[in-house]
Amino acid sequence: MKYKVPQLEPYFDEDELNNLKKVIETRWITEGPFSEEFLEDIKKFTKARYAVLASNGTLALYLSLAALGIREGDEVILPDFTFSASASPVIFRGAVPKFVDVLDDDLNIDTGKIEQAITPKTKAIMPVHIYGRSCDMGKIMEIAARRGIKVLEDAAQGFGVYCRGNHVGAIGDLGIISFFADKTITTGEGAVVLTNNEELYSRLKLLRNQGRPHSGTFVHPGLGMNFRMTDLQCAVGVAQIRKFKKIEKVKLEHYELYRRLLRDVKNVSFLKGNDFSNFVPFRVNIWAEKLAELIPFLEGKGIQTRRLFYPLHRQPYLAHLGYKEDEFPVSNKAYDEGLSLPVFYSLKDEQIKYICGSIREFYEKNKNG
Ligand SMILES: Cc1ncc(COP(=O)(O)O)c(C=O)c1O
């Protein structure tokens, strides 16, 4: 179906095209000058001491877990409400994901419930910075330090997000950011792993590039695989990172317009947020009454909406973990009542007015019952 208003689309112009042309002209399409530049730009932006690129966020998490030495039988604590890719790399390491419910205000992990989930097998906490706001990293780092546990931040969605002034992904022992096509800045597929720890950095470098410190040698001091990106992707990344401020500004304006236009619609409300994080509207999410009927109504109007994540404890592939339905009330509510409205750089105010008008029309029509 061709939508009148899609859920999202990336923002590209001639900057990306010009950089891609340069790569093609040099005939050097694997990691090269643009990869180095992109990595330096990311380090400067996030203030992480070290960083390595990875093929995507899922593999960046796998790489990070491997660098931390997470293996069979270990437990990793993460929120029940997140994308499947937060949990699947844990399973692929042979480890066990332990789920914790999230907070109603920002849908980030409920730090008050983390300690109950810690056992002698717990090796890491994986906070996931969801939908453009940070978790409470102060509390998480304090618990981790006290209990001798590592912290791996899943900041896949968190480019430009700060917790009390520190960029997410650069606070824990390790952190990853994804550059998938729906992210605030994108390279199609791609990711980065951040760390301030030199030893972890050395391990990451070997693991990501066939167990050797750099390409061009057939001597492999360690065991590794290929988690690299290409210069084609990084050429796009270099152009994208320079657009971040512009993208952030426009998406915040969209968010404010949504808030203004929906202020008096009593059937919907916005996430409250928290007081230690900025907000980069990776998504604009609302709590909406009668969601099951609202979605097809909006689809019928050519508006592409998305439900929020399906809770991990309900995922068919994780049924063997044996969680009970009522252990995660907020995570369940997020799936049952949460909706992502379109937000992307080239979205027009007129389109937002059309979306909000359609939402208003739906509730007018369904006033009684
Ligand atoms: C919270 C979260 N973690 C991990 C990932 C995986 O990243 P990628 O799609 O780059 O593999 C995503 C991707 O969308 C995500 O939203």
Ligand as a Chemical Component Dictionary entry (heavy atoms), coordinates in Angstrom:
data_LIG
# 
_chem_comp.id                   LIG 
_chem_comp.type                 NON-POLYMER 
_chem_comp.pdbx_formal_charge   0 
_chem_comp.three_letter_code    LIG 
# 
loop_
_chem_comp_atom.comp_id 
_chem_comp_atom.atom_id 
_chem_comp_atom.alt_atom_id 
_chem_comp_atom.type_symbol 
_chem_comp_atom.charge 
_chem_comp_atom.model_Cartn_x 
_chem_comp_atom.model_Cartn_y 
_chem_comp_atom.model_Cartn_z 
_chem_comp_atom.pdbx_ordinal 
LIG C1 C1 C 0 16.616 -1.470 21.067 1  
LIG C2 C2 C 0 17.272 -2.095 19.873 2  
LIG N1 N1 N 0 18.291 -2.937 20.071 3  
LIG C3 C3 C 0 18.937 -3.514 19.033 4  
LIG C4 C4 C 0 18.595 -3.237 17.733 5  
LIG C5 C5 C 0 19.301 -3.922 16.609 6  
LIG O1 O1 O 0 19.928 -3.039 15.728 7  
LIG P1 P1 P 0 20.102 -3.415 14.174 8  
LIG O2 O2 O 0 18.768 -3.268 13.523 9  
LIG O3 O3 O 0 21.091 -2.410 13.695 10 
LIG O4 O4 O 0 20.623 -4.801 14.107 11 
LIG C6 C6 C 0 17.545 -2.358 17.478 12 
LIG C7 C7 C 0 17.175 -2.073 16.102 13 
LIG O5 O5 O 0 16.339 -1.536 15.612 14 
LIG C8 C8 C 0 16.847 -1.764 18.574 15 
LIG O6 O6 O 0 15.830 -0.922 18.392 16 
# 
loop_
_chem_comp_bond.comp_id 
_chem_comp_bond.atom_id_1 
_chem_comp_bond.atom_id_2 
_chem_comp_bond.value_order 
_chem_comp_bond.pdbx_ordinal 
LIG C1 C2 SING 1  
LIG C2 N1 SING 2  
LIG C2 C8 DOUB 3  
LIG N1 C3 DOUB 4  
LIG C3 C4 SING 5  
LIG C4 C5 SING 6  
LIG C4 C6 DOUB 7  
LIG C5 O1 SING 8  
LIG O1 P1 SING 9  
LIG P1 O2 DOUB 10 
LIG P1 O3 SING 11 
LIG P1 O4 SING 12 
LIG C6 C7 SING 13 
LIG C6 C8 SING 14 
LIG C7 O5 DOUB 15 
LIG C8 O6 SING 16 
# 
